[in-house]
Amino acid sequence: MSLPSGPKTPPFRQLLQWLKDPLDYMERHHQAFGDLFLGYFLGRPAVMVSGAQGLQEMMTHPQITAPGELNELARPLLGANSLTLLSEPEHQTRRKLLMPPFHGERLWSYGQWIREITEAEMARWTPGEAFEVRNAMQEITLRVILKAVFGLRDGARLETLKKSLVERFEMTAKGFGSSFIFLPILRRDWGPWSPWGRIMQKQRDCDALIYAEIQERRTNPDPERIDILNLLLSAADEEGNGLTDVELRDELMTLLFAGHETTATSLTWALYLIHQNPPVYEKLMAELTSLGAGLDPLELYKLPYLTAVCNETLRLYCPALLTFGRQTEAPVSLLGREIPAGTVLAGSIYLTHRDPGVYPQPEQFRPERFLERNFSPYEFMPFGGGSRRCIGMALAQLEMKLILATILLGVKLEHRSPAQPLKPQRRGALLAMESGFTMAPLRGLKASASSEYSVTTVT
Ligand code: HEM
């Protein structure tokens, strides 16, 4: 029994290669070593698993677990009590607690204000004037998650919190900042002038705002409110103990972070890809306009071509390159190979989504492939799987569909950025795109409070 082979490059250089260009790192080593290879991309030895067969075996093997300790890198931002850092049995208990707002009636009830938030953002766009698409999508998805989590729609408290969160998230998303996530050795707080000291100060500012919100809600409870904070405040274990303020803060921060960046990036790719491919645009518009003015979220959710467009976007540029880490608790057989106990594994969503045996011409954006056949949950897994499958999956899909439909039916956009084609690029722990992708509205939207859209031609 031995670990699979992998690159001989020294560990630290491998980590730097992974940080600089994760796609090149995965593609090169996958080509050289196949669906299982041992690498140093997590800052420790870990086996990258790719392909539907490997992912299925990894996700379903009873001796392969998903311990929270493997997600230590997220601790400085999300905190030790975040769902992502919990292990069994606490992890399952917390998941059950967090699930209800992301399913069923509650989920559909978000439809109305997701559309209103989108329309409010669109009302800020000026015909003929370029806007940064990713920033606009982030503005929408952050407002959506802030409403779901805190019930806040507008007002000074919301604006202050939103600004503070964006500043904090950006500090470890771009350029050198993302190194702080993967290189704990850089995390030295030498006061407000040191880079990590500044990040920690911003973190404390955000935390103070979140704690103030928690305090305010403890002091003035309102059982009528249906936001996630209310749900967590009323939760208690068998002995009647509720969550502490620190536990609440960590869970809220987890949802705020996990719940907007991924969706904003996917929406940006979707808008780019749809407008790059006129036949896709035409077909999608024909489907959307056939729905009539009402835009019922449930009906929209089921539209086959819109679903195919969203799925193809998530296949081609899934914001999560890897699943969270998994670990073998005993010697296991994976893809016919004996793997020792205590081995760390990570599923490559990116490589699996580009397997030419499953997706012919995988580089091509072709939503039709999702209409021609069904893919197994291991062939297509943008939201991961097993015990850690994304809890925001249904919300993210609803958001993508509603926001896209609202924008496409409300305004005609054109590409403005000079650099084409748009290239994928690391952003923090996720895959996003080069910055500076802009579009401009050709026609303006008369924003209205009703669910009807009136489009006017701008001359
Ligand atoms: C396009 C949007 C999204 C994508 C592609 C995505 C993807 C993922 C992936 C790949 C995982 C890891 C699953 C695994 O290891 O098996 C995950 C976990 C998670 N996601 Fe998402 N996600 C998205 C949106 C959201 C939203 C909207 C929320 C919350 C509102 C959310 C909250 C979470 C949380 C809390 C976890 C950790 C689950 C756990 O530890 O049990 N995500 N997501």
Residues whose N, C-alpha, C, O or C-beta is under 5 A from the ligand:
A	BS01	HEM	L83 T84 L255 A258 G259 T262 T263 S266 P319 A320 L322 T323 F324 P382 F383 G384 G385 S387 R388 R389 C390 I391 G392 L395 A396
